[in-house]
């Protein structure tokens, strides 16, 4: 009997009206807009079924329509503040079995890292795994992997604005879920490969320049 293959949906969370650095996810890294570099790197995955960019209201983020590379991902708009609802609606729409949460300010997220831990998640009885519980990977390689069932429980159970805005705190806090912290062999959490401010973007571009035209280099190569 053929074993059912899980539908793995990556939801990349980002918006244009961030407070500290507006429009950062469409700033250039080499020849790519940052969001498109993330998509290009993740497109090499052998495990991902759907790539989704999830953003807030269409009025505030309509410029993304013309920026995101066509035929690589789908763009979904949703509630600005109830991001948990946004995730639930997208996961339901795409019939996800496994959801991966990534933020759009992590341009060097790695497809091979994601694939490795999708397999790990599938082969073990976890509801949620992440490398953000006890950070040891460089900042900017953050991922959360959780089941659709856990997402449904979070959506139905979350009552506070904080839980609704940040998607996974309800899961991380609730003892009913089987969780696992993913940790690197040494602590590199002091290294920054993320973009919060303009100075971060300058550093990211400097790193990219060292590798171009290669775009799928790893944090270990960095």
C-alpha positions, 0 to 999 in steps of 0.5 A: 500500500502506498504511504500517504505523502505529507503536504508540507506548507511553508508560510513566510510571514512578512509585511511592508509596514514594519516599524523599524525598517519599512519595506525591508523585505523588498530591499535588494540583496545583490540582484534579488529582492530579499523576499525573492532570495528567500523563495529562490533558496527554499525552492530547492527543497525536496520536501516542501509542497507549497511556498506561501508568503503571508502578509497583512491587509492588501491595502498596506502590502499591495506592492508585494503583488508586483515584487514576488517572483511569479510561479514560485509561491502564492501570496495570501493577505490576511488580518494585520493583528490576528496572524494566528488566524492568517496561518490557520486559514492558509493551512486549511486552504492548502490542506497542510499536514505540516506547517513551517513558519519562517519570517521574511527578514531571514534571507539566508534560511536554508532549504537543506536545513528545512528538509532535514528537520521536516524528515526528523519531524515526520519520523518522530511523534512531535507536535512542534519542533523549533530551533528557537526554543533554546537558540544555538543557530545563528539568528536568521536561521529560525524555523518552527515546524508544527502539525496542522492539528496543533495549529487547529488547537492553537487557533481554537484555544488562543484567547490573548492578543499576544497568542493571536499575534505571534502564532505559536506561543500557545503551542510552546506554552501548553504541556499537551503538545509534544515539543522538541528543541533543535540545537546546533553542535555549538552555540552560534546564536551570537551571530546575526544573519537577519535584517532588523535595521539598515546596517544589517542589510549592509552586512548581508549584502557584504556576505552575499558579495563573497559568494555570488553568483552562488545564492544557496550557500550555507551558514557553515560556509559563511 
